[in-house]
Amino acid sequence: MSKSEKRNRTELLLGIRCLPEEKALIKEKAELSGVSVGEYLRRCALGRRIAPPTDIHMINELLRLGGLQKHLYNQMQSHMTPELSKQFSEVLVALKKTVVAIHTGVHHQEK
């Protein structure tokens, strides 16, 4: 978020009454999401995605693994068999599906 966007936020909402347990839970969820309580409540109210930092780290790690898989594929071109090529392809497709599922919040179940 740019500084000008922060400066435009001049309106205050009324205080929200809640139970102490609810307040603690909201604070905990905001902290786990890596955002302030105000930002967390704004995102919830406006239907925006709240991506926990663990999701971001997981996506980065999966992208790294995909890059390593592609590197191995390129290095093994002289010894590549159709079966091995198919296995590499299946792994890359599975990694891509997992990244998309994490990013969109959709979890596919294998049958």
C-alpha positions as CSV (number, residue, x, y, z in Angstrom):
1,M,0.0,0.0,0.0
2,S,1.4,3.4,-0.9
3,K,1.7,6.3,1.5
4,S,-0.9,8.3,-0.4
5,E,-3.5,5.4,0.1
6,K,-2.7,5.5,3.8
7,R,-3.2,9.3,4.0
8,N,-6.6,9.0,2.3
9,R,-7.9,6.8,5.1
10,T,-9.2,9.6,7.3
11,E,-12.6,8.2,8.3
12,L,-13.0,6.4,11.6
13,L,-15.7,3.7,12.1
14,L,-17.6,3.5,15.4
15,G,-16.1,1.2,18.0
16,I,-17.3,-2.4,17.8
17,R,-18.6,-4.1,20.9
18,C,-17.6,-7.7,21.4
19,L,-16.8,-10.2,24.1
20,P,-13.2,-10.3,25.4
21,E,-12.9,-13.8,23.9
22,E,-14.0,-12.5,20.5
23,K,-11.5,-9.6,20.7
24,A,-8.7,-12.0,21.5
25,L,-9.7,-14.3,18.6
26,I,-9.8,-11.4,16.2
27,K,-6.4,-10.1,17.4
28,E,-4.9,-13.6,17.1
29,K,-6.3,-14.1,13.5
30,A,-4.9,-10.7,12.5
31,E,-1.5,-11.5,13.9
32,L,-1.5,-14.9,12.2
33,S,-2.4,-13.2,8.9
34,G,0.5,-10.7,9.3
35,V,-1.8,-7.6,9.2
36,S,-3.1,-5.1,11.8
37,V,-6.5,-5.6,13.4
38,G,-7.9,-2.7,11.4
39,E,-6.6,-4.1,8.1
40,Y,-7.9,-7.6,9.0
41,L,-11.4,-6.3,9.8
42,R,-11.4,-4.2,6.5
43,R,-10.4,-7.2,4.5
44,C,-13.1,-9.4,6.1
45,A,-15.8,-6.8,5.7
46,L,-14.9,-6.1,2.1
47,G,-14.6,-9.8,1.1
48,R,-10.9,-9.5,0.3
49,R,-8.5,-12.4,0.5
50,I,-6.5,-12.8,3.7
51,A,-3.4,-14.7,2.8
52,P,-1.4,-16.0,5.8
53,P,2.3,-15.6,5.6
54,T,2.6,-19.4,5.6
55,D,0.7,-19.5,2.3
56,I,3.1,-17.1,0.7
57,H,6.1,-19.1,2.0
58,M,4.6,-22.3,0.7
59,I,3.9,-20.9,-2.7
60,N,7.5,-19.6,-3.0
61,E,8.8,-23.0,-2.0
62,L,6.6,-24.8,-4.5
63,L,7.7,-22.4,-7.2
64,R,11.4,-23.0,-6.3
65,L,10.8,-26.8,-6.5
66,G,9.2,-26.4,-9.9
67,G,12.2,-24.5,-11.1
68,L,14.5,-27.2,-9.8
69,Q,12.4,-29.8,-11.5
70,K,12.6,-28.0,-14.8
71,H,16.4,-27.6,-14.4
72,L,16.7,-31.4,-13.8
73,Y,14.6,-32.0,-16.8
74,N,16.8,-29.8,-19.0
75,Q,20.0,-31.4,-17.6
76,M,18.7,-35.0,-18.4
77,Q,17.7,-34.4,-22.0
78,S,20.4,-36.7,-23.3
79,H,19.1,-39.6,-21.1
80,M,15.4,-38.8,-21.3
81,T,12.9,-41.6,-22.0
82,P,9.2,-41.1,-22.7
83,E,8.3,-42.6,-19.3
84,L,10.7,-40.3,-17.5
85,S,9.5,-37.3,-19.4
86,K,5.9,-38.2,-18.5
87,Q,6.9,-38.3,-14.8
88,F,8.6,-34.9,-14.9
89,S,5.5,-33.5,-16.6
90,E,3.1,-35.0,-14.0
91,V,5.2,-33.5,-11.2
92,L,5.2,-30.1,-12.8
93,V,1.5,-30.2,-13.4
94,A,0.9,-31.3,-9.7
95,L,3.1,-28.4,-8.5
96,K,1.2,-25.9,-10.6
97,K,-2.2,-27.2,-9.4
98,T,-1.1,-26.9,-5.8
99,V,0.2,-23.4,-6.2
100,V,-3.1,-22.3,-7.9
101,A,-5.1,-24.1,-5.1
102,I,-3.2,-22.4,-2.4
103,H,-3.4,-19.0,-4.1
104,T,-7.2,-19.2,-4.7
105,G,-8.0,-20.9,-1.4
106,V,-9.5,-23.9,-3.2
107,H,-8.3,-27.3,-2.0
108,H,-8.8,-30.1,-4.4
109,Q,-9.2,-33.6,-3.0
110,E,-7.6,-36.5,-4.8
111,K,-9.8,-39.4,-5.7
